[in-house]
Amino acid sequence: MQLSVYRNSGGLQAIMNSKLRKLAERDENVVLASGIPSTIIRSASLETTPGGEKGFNFTEGIAAKGKISREDAATICVEALDAIPQTTLIFEVANGDENVTDWKTWFAERMAKG
């Protein structure tokens, strides 16, 4: 889910992005209200840069101010498919310094924290 699309844009684009952000938030609320276990990934602004060159940052609030390569964001989404949470798992991600070599363990640790 992309809530931080085109943060610093102005004019008509800012209005359109505000509407997109509201739609994304509404969709997230629908998923949460359903009670169905799910994973919500709040990614930072997507960049068209090579993936696999940087680590990750999972700090709360990073999605609003960070950036992540499309390739790295896609990798996380694919890895999340193999990690089925018992409840809803929500996290934010941007490129950063944390290296994740074992996604199965990473997701298991996040799910254990609740």
N, C-alpha and C positions, 0 to 999 in steps of 0.2 A: 504494500500500500504506500503510495507516495503522497505525503501531506505537505511536503516542502517544495513543491514545484515552483520554479521561477520566483523565488522569494523577493528579489530586488527589482522586479519589473514594475513599470508604471503604466498609467493610462488604461486603455481597453484591455491590455493583456493582464494587468493587475486585477481588474474586475473579473475577467474570465477565470483566472487562477484562484481567486477567492471563492468563486462558485464551485470549482473543481475540488478545492479543499473542503468545503462544506459537504459536498457529495461524498467524498472519501470518509469524512467523519461520520456521516449518516450511515454509510455502508458498514463501517466498523461497529457502530452501535447496534445495528441489526444482527451482526454476527455475535456480538457479546450477549445480546438479549436472547438469542436462540438457545443458549446453554450447551450448544454442541462444542465439544473440545476442538480447538483450532489453534493455529499459529498465525499471529499477526506480526508481520515484519514491517517496521516503520523505517524506511530507508532514507538516507540523506539524499541530497540532490544528485541525480545521476549524471555521470560524465562519460564521454566517449574517449576513454583512455584504456590502455591495456590492463587487463586484470592479472592477479597473481603477483604483482610487483610490490604491493604494500600489504600490511596487516589490516587489522580491524579495530574499531573503537565501538564499544557497546554501552557507553556512558549514557545515562538518561538525559535527554535533551539534545543529543548529538544530531538527531535527524533534522532538526531545524537549522543547524548551522554548519554541518559538515558536508562532505562530498564523498561519493563512492563510484567506482567504475561500474558500468553496466554489467560487465563480465563478472565482477565480484558479487554484485547483487544477485545475478542469476545463479551463481554457484551456491549462495546461501539458500535461495529458494528451492533449488534442486535437493540440497542436503536436508532441508526441512521436511521433504516428502517422506523420508525414512524415519522421522522422529515424530511419532504420534503421541501428543500429550494427553494426559487424563483430564486435564482442565485446559482452559485457554492460556496459551503462552504468548506473551507480548514482549517484544524487545525492539530497540532502536539500533541502527548500525550505520557506520560510515567507515571510510578507510582510516586506518590509524596504525598503532604500533603493536597490537596484540596479534601474534601468529597463532592460527588455529590449524593444527595438523590432523586432529581427530575430531571430526564434526559429530560423530555419534556420541562420544564422551561429552563434548561441549553441550549438546542439546540435553543429554541426560542430566548433567549438572544443573542446567537452568530449570529443567522440569522438577528436579528434586527440591529446589529452592521455593517452588510454588509461585 
